[in-house]
Amino acid sequence: AMLTKQIRQTAYAMLLPTDWQIVRQVETETAADQSVLTKRAAIRSAHTSNLAAINAAVDTPALAALQFTWPTEDNNV
């Protein structure tokens, strides 16, 4: 439960700085930057993959060995 909370918090923190563009898009129909949409999609994908890895771990050593990945400023994967 602690690892899944950490994954959710990391995704939230990564999405938060661009939330304003999504709100602006909804409220004013001003399109968000495509690079922002791509980055947000990559963050959500990483969130899903990281949670799946946690759920697939069969024991504590398997959980301890997990390496979580997140998009960086240099890449969108």
All heavy atoms as a GROMACS GRO file, in nm:
protein
  591
    1ALA      N    1   0.082  -0.120   0.000
    1ALA     CA    2   0.000   0.000   0.000
    1ALA      C    3   0.087   0.126   0.000
    1ALA      O    4   0.051   0.226  -0.061
    1ALA     CB    5  -0.094   0.000   0.119
    2MET      N    6   0.200   0.119   0.069
    2MET     CA    7   0.286   0.237   0.074
    2MET      C    8   0.348   0.267  -0.062
    2MET      O    9   0.356   0.384  -0.102
    2MET     CB   10   0.396   0.217   0.179
    2MET     CG   11   0.472   0.344   0.211
    2MET     SD   12   0.568   0.326   0.362
    2MET     CE   13   0.728   0.292   0.293
    3LEU      N   14   0.390   0.164  -0.133
    3LEU     CA   15   0.448   0.187  -0.266
    3LEU      C   16   0.345   0.241  -0.364
    3LEU      O   17   0.376   0.331  -0.443
    3LEU     CB   18   0.508   0.057  -0.320
    3LEU     CG   19   0.649   0.023  -0.276
    3LEU    CD1   20   0.692  -0.110  -0.336
    3LEU    CD2   21   0.747   0.131  -0.313
    4THR      N   22   0.223   0.189  -0.360
    4THR     CA   23   0.121   0.240  -0.452
    4THR      C   24   0.089   0.386  -0.421
    4THR      O   25   0.068   0.466  -0.512
    4THR     CB   26  -0.007   0.154  -0.449
    4THR    OG1   27  -0.057   0.149  -0.317
    4THR    CG2   28   0.018   0.014  -0.501
    5LYS      N   29   0.087   0.420  -0.293
    5LYS     CA   30   0.064   0.560  -0.254
    5LYS      C   31   0.177   0.648  -0.308
    5LYS      O   32   0.153   0.758  -0.358
    5LYS     CB   33   0.054   0.572  -0.102
    5LYS     CG   34   0.025   0.712  -0.055
    5LYS     CD   35   0.008   0.719   0.096
    5LYS     CE   36  -0.022   0.860   0.139
    5LYS     NZ   37  -0.037   0.869   0.286
    6GLN      N   38   0.300   0.601  -0.297
    6GLN     CA   39   0.415   0.676  -0.347
    6GLN      C   40   0.405   0.696  -0.499
    6GLN      O   41   0.433   0.805  -0.549
    6GLN     CB   42   0.545   0.602  -0.312
    6GLN     CG   43   0.668   0.670  -0.362
    6GLN     CD   44   0.796   0.589  -0.333
    6GLN    OE1   45   0.791   0.483  -0.271
    6GLN    NE2   46   0.907   0.640  -0.379
    7ILE      N   47   0.363   0.593  -0.571
    7ILE     CA   48   0.348   0.604  -0.716
    7ILE      C   49   0.241   0.707  -0.750
    7ILE      O   50   0.260   0.793  -0.837
    7ILE     CB   51   0.314   0.467  -0.778
    7ILE    CG1   52   0.430   0.369  -0.760
    7ILE    CG2   53   0.274   0.480  -0.925
    7ILE    CD1   54   0.559   0.410  -0.827
    8ARG      N   55   0.129   0.702  -0.681
    8ARG     CA   56   0.021   0.799  -0.704
    8ARG      C   57   0.066   0.941  -0.674
    8ARG      O   58   0.037   1.035  -0.748
    8ARG     CB   59  -0.102   0.763  -0.622
    8ARG     CG   60  -0.174   0.642  -0.676
    8ARG     CD   61  -0.306   0.617  -0.602
    8ARG     NE   62  -0.367   0.496  -0.651
    8ARG     CZ   63  -0.362   0.378  -0.589
    8ARG    NH1   64  -0.302   0.367  -0.472
    8ARG    NH2   65  -0.420   0.272  -0.643
    9GLN      N   66   0.138   0.959  -0.564
    9GLN     CA   67   0.186   1.092  -0.526
    9GLN      C   68   0.287   1.146  -0.626
    9GLN      O   69   0.287   1.265  -0.658
    9GLN     CB   70   0.248   1.089  -0.386
    9GLN     CG   71   0.145   1.073  -0.277
    9GLN     CD   72   0.206   1.058  -0.139
    9GLN    OE1   73   0.320   1.011  -0.123
    9GLN    NE2   74   0.132   1.097  -0.037
   10THR      N   75   0.373   1.059  -0.678
   10THR     CA   76   0.471   1.102  -0.778
   10THR      C   77   0.400   1.148  -0.905
   10THR      O   78   0.432   1.254  -0.960
   10THR     CB   79   0.570   0.989  -0.809
   10THR    OG1   80   0.639   0.954  -0.688
   10THR    CG2   81   0.671   1.031  -0.915
   11ALA      N   82   0.303   1.069  -0.952
   11ALA     CA   83   0.228   1.107  -1.072
   11ALA      C   84   0.156   1.238  -1.050
   11ALA      O   85   0.159   1.328  -1.136
   11ALA     CB   86   0.130   0.997  -1.110
   12TYR      N   87   0.092   1.254  -0.935
   12TYR     CA   88   0.021   1.378  -0.903
   12TYR      C   89   0.117   1.498  -0.908
   12TYR      O   90   0.086   1.601  -0.970
   12TYR     CB   91  -0.043   1.366  -0.765
   12TYR     CG   92  -0.105   1.494  -0.715
   12TYR    CD1   93  -0.233   1.531  -0.755
   12TYR    CD2   94  -0.037   1.578  -0.628
   12TYR    CE1   95  -0.290   1.649  -0.710
   12TYR    CE2   96  -0.093   1.695  -0.582
   12TYR     CZ   97  -0.219   1.730  -0.623
   12TYR     OH   98  -0.275   1.848  -0.578
   13ALA      N   99   0.232   1.483  -0.845
   13ALA     CA  100   0.329   1.592  -0.840
   13ALA      C  101   0.381   1.627  -0.979
   13ALA      O  102   0.408   1.744  -1.009
   13ALA     CB  103   0.445   1.556  -0.748
   14MET      N  104   0.393   1.527  -1.065
   14MET     CA  105   0.442   1.552  -1.201
   14MET      C  106   0.335   1.618  -1.289
   14MET      O  107   0.367   1.695  -1.379
   14MET     CB  108   0.493   1.422  -1.264
   14MET     CG  109   0.616   1.368  -1.197
   14MET     SD  110   0.672   1.213  -1.270
   14MET     CE  111   0.754   1.277  -1.418
   15LEU      N  112   0.209   1.584  -1.265
   15LEU     CA  113   0.100   1.641  -1.344
   15LEU      C  114   0.061   1.782  -1.298
   15LEU      O  115   0.018   1.864  -1.378
   15LEU     CB  116  -0.024   1.550  -1.337
   15LEU     CG  117  -0.012   1.416  -1.408
   15LEU    CD1  118  -0.128   1.326  -1.368
   15LEU    CD2  119  -0.006   1.434  -1.558
   16LEU      N  120   0.076   1.809  -1.172
   16LEU     CA  121   0.030   1.934  -1.111
   16LEU      C  122   0.077   2.061  -1.182
   16LEU      O  123  -0.004   2.151  -1.206
   16LEU     CB  124   0.068   1.937  -0.963
   16LEU     CG  125   0.010   2.050  -0.880
   16LEU    CD1  126  -0.142   2.044  -0.880
   16LEU    CD2  127   0.064   2.043  -0.738
   17PRO      N  128   0.205   2.073  -1.221
   17PRO     CA  129   0.250   2.198  -1.282
   17PRO      C  130   0.180   2.232  -1.414
   17PRO      O  131   0.181   2.349  -1.456
   17PRO     CB  132   0.399   2.176  -1.305
   17PRO     CG  133   0.439   2.070  -1.208
   17PRO     CD  134   0.318   1.982  -1.197
   18THR      N  135   0.122   2.134  -1.481
   18THR     CA  136   0.056   2.163  -1.609
   18THR      C  137  -0.097   2.155  -1.599
   18THR      O  138  -0.166   2.170  -1.700
   18THR     CB  139   0.105   2.065  -1.718
   18THR    OG1  140   0.083   1.931  -1.675
   18THR    CG2  141   0.253   2.087  -1.749
   19ASP      N  142  -0.149   2.133  -1.479
   19ASP     CA  143  -0.294   2.128  -1.462
   19ASP      C  144  -0.361   2.255  -1.512
   19ASP      O  145  -0.471   2.250  -1.568
   19ASP     CB  146  -0.331   2.106  -1.315
   19ASP     CG  147  -0.324   1.961  -1.272
   19ASP    OD1  148  -0.299   1.873  -1.358
   19ASP    OD2  149  -0.343   1.935  -1.152
   20TRP      N  150  -0.295   2.368  -1.495
   20TRP     CA  151  -0.356   2.494  -1.537
   20TRP      C  152  -0.388   2.495  -1.686
   20TRP      O  153  -0.488   2.554  -1.728
   20TRP     CB  154  -0.267   2.614  -1.500
   20TRP     CG  155  -0.140   2.623  -1.579
   20TRP    CD1  156  -0.020   2.565  -1.550
   20TRP    CD2  157  -0.121   2.693  -1.702
   20TRP    NE1  158   0.072   2.594  -1.646
   20TRP    CE2  159   0.013   2.674  -1.742
   20TRP    CE3  160  -0.204   2.770  -1.782
   20TRP    CZ2  161   0.066   2.728  -1.857
   20TRP    CZ3  162  -0.150   2.825  -1.898
   20TRP    CH2  163  -0.017   2.804  -1.934
   21GLN      N  164  -0.303   2.431  -1.767
   21GLN     CA  165  -0.330   2.428  -1.911
   21GLN      C  166  -0.454   2.345  -1.943
   21GLN      O  167  -0.531   2.378  -2.032
   21GLN     CB  168  -0.210   2.373  -1.988
   21GLN     CG  169  -0.097   2.473  -1.998
   21GLN     CD  170  -0.002   2.440  -2.110
   21GLN    OE1  171  -0.041   2.389  -2.214
   21GLN    NE2  172   0.126   2.468  -2.088
   22ILE      N  173  -0.475   2.239  -1.868
   22ILE     CA  174  -0.592   2.155  -1.889
   22ILE      C  175  -0.718   2.229  -1.844
   22ILE      O  176  -0.820   2.228  -1.914
   22ILE     CB  177  -0.577   2.020  -1.816
   22ILE    CG1  178  -0.447   1.949  -1.857
   22ILE    CG2  179  -0.698   1.933  -1.837
   22ILE    CD1  180  -0.428   1.934  -2.008
   23VAL      N  181  -0.710   2.297  -1.731
   23VAL     CA  182  -0.824   2.376  -1.684
   23VAL      C  183  -0.855   2.487  -1.784
   23VAL      O  184  -0.972   2.509  -1.819
   23VAL     CB  185  -0.795   2.435  -1.544
   23VAL    CG1  186  -0.903   2.534  -1.503
   23VAL    CG2  187  -0.784   2.322  -1.441
   24ARG      N  188  -0.753   2.554  -1.833
   24ARG     CA  189  -0.773   2.661  -1.933
   24ARG      C  190  -0.839   2.603  -2.058
   24ARG      O  191  -0.930   2.665  -2.115
   24ARG     CB  192  -0.641   2.727  -1.969
   24ARG     CG  193  -0.656   2.841  -2.071
   24ARG     CD  194  -0.523   2.895  -2.115
   24ARG     NE  195  -0.453   2.793  -2.193
   24ARG     CZ  196  -0.335   2.810  -2.250
   24ARG    NH1  197  -0.271   2.924  -2.237
   24ARG    NH2  198  -0.279   2.714  -2.318
   25GLN      N  199  -0.797   2.486  -2.100
   25GLN     CA  200  -0.855   2.423  -2.219
   25GLN      C  201  -1.004   2.395  -2.199
   25GLN      O  202  -1.085   2.420  -2.288
   25GLN     CB  203  -0.780   2.294  -2.251
   25GLN     CG  204  -0.832   2.221  -2.374
   25GLN     CD  205  -0.745   2.104  -2.412
   25GLN    OE1  206  -0.623   2.117  -2.418
   25GLN    NE2  207  -0.806   1.990  -2.436
   26VAL      N  208  -1.038   2.346  -2.082
   26VAL     CA  209  -1.178   2.314  -2.052
   26VAL      C  210  -1.262   2.442  -2.039
   26VAL      O  211  -1.372   2.450  -2.093
   26VAL     CB  212  -1.189   2.230  -1.923
   26VAL    CG1  213  -1.333   2.217  -1.876
   26VAL    CG2  214  -1.127   2.093  -1.946
   27GLU      N  215  -1.207   2.541  -1.972
   27GLU     CA  216  -1.284   2.663  -1.944
   27GLU      C  217  -1.294   2.757  -2.063
   27GLU      O  218  -1.396   2.823  -2.081
   27GLU     CB  219  -1.223   2.738  -1.826
   27GLU     CG  220  -1.242   2.667  -1.694
   27GLU     CD  221  -1.184   2.744  -1.577
   27GLU    OE1  222  -1.112   2.844  -1.596
   27GLU    OE2  223  -1.210   2.702  -1.463
   28THR      N  224  -1.188   2.765  -2.143
   28THR     CA  225  -1.186   2.868  -2.249
   28THR      C  226  -1.172   2.811  -2.389
   28THR      O  227  -1.170   2.886  -2.485
   28THR     CB  228  -1.069   2.966  -2.227
   28THR    OG1  229  -0.946   2.897  -2.246
   28THR    CG2  230  -1.075   3.029  -2.089
   29GLU      N  231  -1.161   2.678  -2.398
   29GLU     CA  232  -1.140   2.611  -2.526
   29GLU      C  233  -1.012   2.654  -2.595
   29GLU      O  234  -0.998   2.643  -2.716
   29GLU     CB  235  -1.262   2.630  -2.617
   29GLU     CG  236  -1.388   2.570  -2.558
   29GLU     CD  237  -1.509   2.585  -2.648
   29GLU    OE1  238  -1.495   2.624  -2.765
   29GLU    OE2  239  -1.620   2.555  -2.600
   30THR      N  240  -0.915   2.702  -2.515
   30THR     CA  241  -0.781   2.732  -2.565
   30THR      C  242  -0.700   2.603  -2.552
   30THR      O  243  -0.682   2.552  -2.442
   30THR     CB  244  -0.714   2.844  -2.483
   30THR    OG1  245  -0.796   2.961  -2.491
   30THR    CG2  246  -0.575   2.875  -2.534
   31ALA      N  247  -0.654   2.554  -2.664
   31ALA     CA  248  -0.585   2.424  -2.664
   31ALA      C  249  -0.459   2.427  -2.578
   31ALA      O  250  -0.383   2.523  -2.581
   31ALA     CB  251  -0.549   2.384  -2.806
   32ALA      N  252  -0.441   2.319  -2.503
   32ALA     CA  253  -0.316   2.301  -2.429
   32ALA      C  254  -0.206   2.268  -2.530
   32ALA      O  255  -0.233   2.213  -2.637
   32ALA     CB  256  -0.330   2.188  -2.328
   33ASP      N  257  -0.083   2.302  -2.495
   33ASP     CA  258   0.030   2.270  -2.582
   33ASP      C  259   0.037   2.120  -2.605
   33ASP      O  260   0.021   2.041  -2.510
   33ASP     CB  261   0.162   2.316  -2.521
   33ASP     CG  262   0.173   2.466  -2.507
   33ASP    OD1  263   0.099   2.538  -2.577
   33ASP    OD2  264   0.255   2.511  -2.425
   34GLN      N  265   0.063   2.079  -2.728
   34GLN     CA  266   0.072   1.936  -2.759
   34GLN      C  267   0.182   1.868  -2.678
   34GLN      O  268   0.167   1.755  -2.634
   34GLN     CB  269   0.094   1.913  -2.908
   34GLN     CG  270   0.090   1.767  -2.948
   34GLN     CD  271  -0.040   1.697  -2.910
   34GLN    OE1  272  -0.149   1.748  -2.938
   34GLN    NE2  273  -0.031   1.582  -2.845
   35SER      N  274   0.291   1.940  -2.656
   35SER     CA  275   0.400   1.880  -2.577
   35SER      C  276   0.355   1.851  -2.434
   35SER      O  277   0.397   1.751  -2.375
   35SER     CB  278   0.522   1.972  -2.577
   35SER     OG  279   0.491   2.096  -2.514
   36VAL      N  280   0.269   1.935  -2.381
   36VAL     CA  281   0.215   1.913  -2.246
   36VAL      C  282   0.124   1.791  -2.247
   36VAL      O  283   0.132   1.706  -2.157
   36VAL     CB  284   0.140   2.038  -2.196
   36VAL    CG1  285   0.060   2.008  -2.070
   36VAL    CG2  286   0.238   2.151  -2.171
   37LEU      N  287   0.038   1.780  -2.347
   37LEU     CA  288  -0.052   1.665  -2.355
   37LEU      C  289   0.027   1.536  -2.370
   37LEU      O  290  -0.007   1.434  -2.307
   37LEU     CB  291  -0.149   1.683  -2.472
   37LEU     CG  292  -0.244   1.802  -2.461
   37LEU    CD1  293  -0.327   1.815  -2.588
   37LEU    CD2  294  -0.332   1.792  -2.339
   38THR      N  295   0.132   1.539  -2.450
   38THR     CA  296   0.216   1.421  -2.469
   38THR      C  297   0.286   1.383  -2.340
   38THR      O  298   0.290   1.265  -2.302
   38THR     CB  299   0.320   1.447  -2.580
   38THR    OG1  300   0.249   1.479  -2.701
   38THR    CG2  301   0.411   1.328  -2.602
   39LYS      N  302   0.341   1.480  -2.271
   39LYS     CA  303   0.410   1.455  -2.144
   39LYS      C  304   0.313   1.400  -2.040
   39LYS      O  305   0.344   1.304  -1.969
   39LYS     CB  306   0.474   1.585  -2.094
   39LYS     CG  307   0.549   1.574  -1.965
   39LYS     CD  308   0.679   1.501  -1.983
   39LYS     CE  309   0.762   1.514  -1.858
   39LYS     NZ  310   0.898   1.549  -1.883
   40ARG      N  311   0.193   1.456  -2.031
   40ARG     CA  312   0.094   1.409  -1.935
   40ARG      C  313   0.053   1.265  -1.966
   40ARG      O  314   0.036   1.184  -1.875
   40ARG     CB  315  -0.026   1.502  -1.932
   40ARG     CG  316   0.006   1.638  -1.869
   40ARG     CD  317  -0.112   1.734  -1.879
   40ARG     NE  318  -0.225   1.689  -1.799
   40ARG     CZ  319  -0.248   1.722  -1.672
   40ARG    NH1  320  -0.161   1.800  -1.608
   40ARG    NH2  321  -0.354   1.677  -1.609
   41ALA      N  322   0.038   1.233  -2.093
   41ALA     CA  323   0.005   1.096  -2.132
   41ALA      C  324   0.117   1.000  -2.091
   41ALA      O  325   0.091   0.889  -2.044
   41ALA     CB  326  -0.022   1.087  -2.282
   42ALA      N  327   0.242   1.043  -2.108
   42ALA     CA  328   0.356   0.960  -2.069
   42ALA      C  329   0.358   0.939  -1.917
   42ALA      O  330   0.390   0.829  -1.870
   42ALA     CB  331   0.486   1.023  -2.117
   43ILE      N  332   0.324   1.041  -1.841
   43ILE     CA  333   0.320   1.029  -1.695
   43ILE      C  334   0.211   0.931  -1.654
   43ILE      O  335   0.233   0.843  -1.570
   43ILE     CB  336   0.298   1.167  -1.629
   43ILE    CG1  337   0.420   1.256  -1.651
   43ILE    CG2  338   0.267   1.152  -1.480
   43ILE    CD1  339   0.397   1.404  -1.619
   44ARG      N  340   0.094   0.942  -1.714
   44ARG     CA  341  -0.016   0.851  -1.682
   44ARG      C  342   0.019   0.707  -1.720
   44ARG      O  343  -0.012   0.612  -1.648
   44ARG     CB  344  -0.146   0.895  -1.748
   44ARG     CG  345  -0.206   1.020  -1.684
   44ARG     CD  346  -0.347   1.048  -1.732
   44ARG     NE  347  -0.355   1.061  -1.877
   44ARG     CZ  348  -0.334   1.174  -1.944
   44ARG    NH1  349  -0.304   1.285  -1.880
   44ARG    NH2  350  -0.344   1.177  -2.075
   45SER      N  351   0.087   0.690  -1.833
   45SER     CA  352   0.129   0.558  -1.876
   45SER      C  353   0.230   0.499  -1.778
   45SER      O  354   0.223   0.380  -1.741
   45SER     CB  355   0.189   0.565  -2.017
   45SER     OG  356   0.235   0.439  -2.057
   46ALA      N  357   0.326   0.579  -1.735
   46ALA     CA  358   0.426   0.533  -1.637
   46ALA      C  359   0.358   0.497  -1.505
   46ALA      O  360   0.393   0.396  -1.443
   46ALA     CB  361   0.532   0.641  -1.615
   47HIS      N  362   0.262   0.577  -1.464
   47HIS     CA  363   0.186   0.549  -1.343
   47HIS      C  364   0.122   0.411  -1.352
   47HIS      O  365   0.135   0.328  -1.262
   47HIS     CB  366   0.079   0.658  -1.324
   47HIS     CG  367  -0.021   0.628  -1.218
   47HIS    ND1  368  -0.143   0.572  -1.246
   47HIS    CD2  369  -0.018   0.647  -1.084
   47HIS    CE1  370  -0.211   0.558  -1.134
   47HIS    NE2  371  -0.138   0.602  -1.034
   48THR      N  372   0.055   0.384  -1.463
   48THR     CA  373  -0.011   0.255  -1.484
   48THR      C  374   0.089   0.141  -1.484
   48THR      O  375   0.069   0.037  -1.420
   48THR     CB  376  -0.092   0.257  -1.615
   48THR    OG1  377  -0.189   0.362  -1.606
   48THR    CG2  378  -0.160   0.126  -1.641
   49SER      N  379   0.200   0.158  -1.556
   49SER     CA  380   0.304   0.054  -1.563
   49SER      C  381   0.366   0.027  -1.427
   49SER      O  382   0.391  -0.089  -1.391
   49SER     CB  383   0.412   0.094  -1.663
   49SER     OG  384   0.359   0.102  -1.792
   50ASN      N  385   0.394   0.134  -1.352
   50ASN     CA  386   0.455   0.117  -1.221
   50ASN      C  387   0.362   0.046  -1.124
   50ASN      O  388   0.404  -0.041  -1.048
   50ASN     CB  389   0.500   0.252  -1.166
   50ASN     CG  390   0.619   0.309  -1.240
   50ASN    OD1  391   0.697   0.236  -1.300
   50ASN    ND2  392   0.633   0.440  -1.239
   51LEU      N  393   0.232   0.080  -1.128
   51LEU     CA  394   0.135   0.011  -1.042
   51LEU      C  395   0.123  -0.136  -1.082
   51LEU      O  396   0.113  -0.224  -0.996
   51LEU     CB  397  -0.001   0.079  -1.049
   51LEU     CG  398  -0.014   0.212  -0.976
   51LEU    CD1  399  -0.155   0.268  -0.993
   51LEU    CD2  400   0.023   0.202  -0.830
   52ALA      N  401   0.126  -0.163  -1.212
   52ALA     CA  402   0.118  -0.302  -1.259
   52ALA      C  403   0.239  -0.382  -1.210
   52ALA      O  404   0.225  -0.500  -1.172
   52ALA     CB  405   0.109  -0.306  -1.411
   53ALA      N  406   0.356  -0.321  -1.210
   53ALA     CA  407   0.476  -0.389  -1.161
   53ALA      C  408   0.463  -0.422  -1.013
   53ALA      O  409   0.502  -0.531  -0.969
   53ALA     CB  410   0.600  -0.303  -1.186
   54ILE      N  411   0.408  -0.329  -0.937
   54ILE     CA  412   0.386  -0.355  -0.793
   54ILE      C  413   0.290  -0.471  -0.775
   54ILE      O  414   0.315  -0.564  -0.698
   54ILE     CB  415   0.333  -0.228  -0.723
   54ILE    CG1  416   0.443  -0.121  -0.717
   54ILE    CG2  417   0.283  -0.262  -0.582
   54ILE    CD1  418   0.393   0.016  -0.674
   55ASN      N  419   0.181  -0.468  -0.849
   55ASN     CA  420   0.079  -0.572  -0.836
   55ASN      C  421   0.130  -0.708  -0.882
   55ASN      O  422   0.081  -0.812  -0.835
   55ASN     CB  423  -0.047  -0.532  -0.910
   55ASN     CG  424  -0.118  -0.417  -0.843
   55ASN    OD1  425  -0.112  -0.400  -0.722
   55ASN    ND2  426  -0.184  -0.335  -0.922
   56ALA      N  427   0.226  -0.710  -0.972
   56ALA     CA  428   0.279  -0.836  -1.024
   56ALA      C  429   0.387  -0.897  -0.934
   56ALA      O  430   0.420  -1.014  -0.947
   56ALA     CB  431   0.335  -0.816  -1.164
   57ALA      N  432   0.440  -0.816  -0.844
   57ALA     CA  433   0.545  -0.866  -0.754
   57ALA      C  434   0.486  -0.973  -0.662
   57ALA      O  435   0.382  -0.952  -0.600
   57ALA     CB  436   0.606  -0.752  -0.674
   58VAL      N  437   0.553  -1.086  -0.654
   58VAL     CA  438   0.499  -1.200  -0.579
   58VAL      C  439   0.542  -1.204  -0.433
   58VAL      O  440   0.483  -1.276  -0.353
   58VAL     CB  441   0.534  -1.334  -0.648
   58VAL    CG1  442   0.465  -1.344  -0.783
   58VAL    CG2  443   0.684  -1.350  -0.661
   59ASP      N  444   0.648  -1.130  -0.398
   59ASP     CA  445   0.694  -1.131  -0.260
   59ASP      C  446   0.774  -1.004  -0.232
   59ASP      O  447   0.797  -0.922  -0.321
   59ASP     CB  448   0.776  -1.257  -0.231
   59ASP     CG  449   0.894  -1.276  -0.326
   59ASP    OD1  450   0.940  -1.178  -0.386
   59ASP    OD2  451   0.940  -1.392  -0.339
   60THR      N  452   0.818  -0.990  -0.108
   60THR     CA  453   0.890  -0.870  -0.066
   60THR      C  454   1.020  -0.850  -0.143
   60THR      O  455   1.050  -0.737  -0.186
   60THR     CB  456   0.916  -0.873   0.086
   60THR    OG1  457   0.789  -0.883   0.153
   60THR    CG2  458   0.988  -0.748   0.133
   61PRO      N  459   1.101  -0.953  -0.166
   61PRO     CA  460   1.222  -0.933  -0.245
   61PRO      C  461   1.192  -0.882  -0.387
   61PRO      O  462   1.265  -0.799  -0.441
   61PRO     CB  463   1.289  -1.070  -0.248
   61PRO     CG  464   1.242  -1.137  -0.123
   61PRO     CD  465   1.100  -1.089  -0.106
   62ALA      N  466   1.083  -0.930  -0.445
   62ALA     CA  467   1.045  -0.884  -0.579
   62ALA      C  468   1.007  -0.736  -0.574
   62ALA      O  469   1.043  -0.659  -0.664
   62ALA     CB  470   0.931  -0.967  -0.634
   63LEU      N  471   0.936  -0.696  -0.471
   63LEU     CA  472   0.902  -0.554  -0.455
   63LEU      C  473   1.027  -0.469  -0.437
   63LEU      O  474   1.040  -0.362  -0.496
   63LEU     CB  475   0.809  -0.533  -0.334
   63LEU     CG  476   0.663  -0.567  -0.353
   63LEU    CD1  477   0.589  -0.557  -0.219
   63LEU    CD2  478   0.599  -0.474  -0.454
   64ALA      N  479   1.119  -0.517  -0.356
   64ALA     CA  480   1.241  -0.442  -0.328
   64ALA      C  481   1.326  -0.425  -0.453
   64ALA      O  482   1.401  -0.327  -0.466
   64ALA     CB  483   1.322  -0.512  -0.219
   65ALA      N  484   1.316  -0.518  -0.546
   65ALA     CA  485   1.397  -0.513  -0.668
   65ALA      C  486   1.338  -0.423  -0.776
   65ALA      O  487   1.405  -0.397  -0.876
   65ALA     CB  488   1.415  -0.655  -0.723
   66LEU      N  489   1.218  -0.375  -0.756
   66LEU     CA  490   1.154  -0.294  -0.860
   66LEU      C  491   1.228  -0.164  -0.886
   66LEU      O  492   1.276  -0.099  -0.792
   66LEU     CB  493   1.008  -0.263  -0.823
   66LEU     CG  494   0.912  -0.381  -0.824
   66LEU    CD1  495   0.775  -0.336  -0.774
   66LEU    CD2  496   0.901  -0.440  -0.962
   67GLN      N  497   1.236  -0.127  -1.011
   67GLN     CA  498   1.293   0.001  -1.054
   67GLN      C  499   1.182   0.077  -1.125
   67GLN      O  500   1.139   0.038  -1.233
   67GLN     CB  501   1.410  -0.023  -1.150
   67GLN     CG  502   1.526  -0.098  -1.091
   67GLN     CD  503   1.616  -0.008  -1.010
   67GLN    OE1  504   1.632   0.110  -1.039
   67GLN    NE2  505   1.674  -0.063  -0.905
   68PHE      N  506   1.134   0.183  -1.064
   68PHE     CA  507   1.024   0.259  -1.124
   68PHE      C  508   1.079   0.360  -1.223
   68PHE      O  509   1.182   0.422  -1.199
   68PHE     CB  510   0.942   0.328  -1.016
   68PHE     CG  511   0.883   0.231  -0.918
   68PHE    CD1  512   0.922   0.231  -0.786
   68PHE    CD2  513   0.791   0.138  -0.960
   68PHE    CE1  514   0.867   0.141  -0.696
   68PHE    CE2  515   0.736   0.046  -0.871
   68PHE     CZ  516   0.774   0.048  -0.738
   69THR      N  517   1.009   0.376  -1.334
   69THR     CA  518   1.052   0.471  -1.436
   69THR      C  519   0.947   0.578  -1.455
   69THR      O  520   0.826   0.553  -1.445
   69THR     CB  521   1.075   0.398  -1.571
   69THR    OG1  522   0.955   0.333  -1.611
   69THR    CG2  523   1.186   0.295  -1.561
   70TRP      N  524   0.996   0.698  -1.483
   70TRP     CA  525   0.911   0.814  -1.507
   70TRP      C  526   0.968   0.894  -1.623
   70TRP      O  527   1.090   0.894  -1.644
   70TRP     CB  528   0.906   0.904  -1.383
   70TRP     CG  529   0.842   0.838  -1.266
   70TRP    CD1  530   0.905   0.777  -1.161
   70TRP    CD2  531   0.702   0.822  -1.242
   70TRP    NE1  532   0.812   0.725  -1.074
   70TRP    CE2  533   0.685   0.752  -1.122
   70TRP    CE3  534   0.587   0.862  -1.312
   70TRP    CZ2  535   0.562   0.720  -1.069
   70TRP    CZ3  536   0.463   0.831  -1.257
   70TRP    CH2  537   0.451   0.761  -1.138
   71PRO      N  538   0.882   0.964  -1.697
   71PRO     CA  539   0.933   1.051  -1.804
   71PRO      C  540   1.018   1.163  -1.742
   71PRO      O  541   0.994   1.205  -1.628
   71PRO     CB  542   0.809   1.109  -1.870
   71PRO     CG  543   0.692   1.051  -1.802
   71PRO     CD  544   0.738   0.966  -1.687
   72THR      N  545   1.115   1.208  -1.816
   72THR     CA  546   1.198   1.320  -1.772
   72THR      C  547   1.179   1.435  -1.869
   72THR      O  548   1.111   1.422  -1.971
   72THR     CB  549   1.347   1.280  -1.770
   72THR    OG1  550   1.388   1.253  -1.904
   72THR    CG2  551   1.371   1.157  -1.682
   73GLU      N  552   1.242   1.545  -1.841
   73GLU     CA  553   1.236   1.659  -1.933
   73GLU      C  554   1.302   1.626  -2.065
   73GLU      O  555   1.269   1.684  -2.167
   73GLU     CB  556   1.304   1.781  -1.869
   73GLU     CG  557   1.230   1.838  -1.750
   73GLU     CD  558   1.088   1.881  -1.785
   73GLU    OE1  559   1.066   1.942  -1.891
   73GLU    OE2  560   0.997   1.851  -1.706
   74ASP      N  561   1.396   1.531  -2.063
   74ASP     CA  562   1.472   1.497  -2.184
   74ASP      C  563   1.403   1.394  -2.272
   74ASP      O  564   1.439   1.376  -2.387
   74ASP     CB  565   1.610   1.444  -2.146
   74ASP     CG  566   1.690   1.547  -2.072
   74ASP    OD1  567   1.668   1.667  -2.096
   74ASP    OD2  568   1.775   1.508  -1.990
   75ASN      N  569   1.302   1.323  -2.214
   75ASN     CA  570   1.234   1.222  -2.295
   75ASN      C  571   1.087   1.218  -2.257
   75ASN      O  572   1.048   1.267  -2.154
   75ASN     CB  573   1.299   1.084  -2.281
   75ASN     CG  574   1.281   1.028  -2.142
   75ASN    OD1  575   1.174   1.032  -2.083
   75ASN    ND2  576   1.388   0.972  -2.087
   76ASN      N  577   1.008   1.160  -2.342
   76ASN     CA  578   0.865   1.150  -2.315
   76ASN      C  579   0.821   1.006  -2.300
   76ASN      O  580   0.707   0.974  -2.326
   76ASN     CB  581   0.784   1.218  -2.427
   76ASN     CG  582   0.789   1.369  -2.413
   76ASN    OD1  583   0.791   1.421  -2.303
   76ASN    ND2  584   0.791   1.436  -2.525
   77VAL      N  585   0.914   0.920  -2.263
   77VAL     CA  586   0.880   0.779  -2.244
   77VAL      C  587   0.910   0.738  -2.102
   77VAL      O  588   0.973   0.805  -2.029
   77VAL     CB  589   0.954   0.687  -2.343
   77VAL    CG1  590   0.901   0.708  -2.482
   77VAL    CG2  591   1.102   0.705  -2.334
   0.00000   0.00000   0.00000
